[in-house]
């Protein structure tokens, strides 16, 4: 584990519905982001879980890209 990684037990995972709520988008948009690889996720059975930090990082990255455009 690198110095920037948190132990797995400390990672907070969100459902697709929770991610959609945080991002104010549809669940289909979240699925598209996951399937395209833009938003990292793990598969648990038939559903996906997204690390909360990845959602915040994605939003931060998107905001910066818009500001610099």
Secondary structure, DSSP 8 states (H G I E B T S, - for coil): --TT---GGG--EEEHHHHHHHHTS-HHHHHHHHHHTSS--EEETTEEEEEHHHHHHHHHHHHHHHHH-
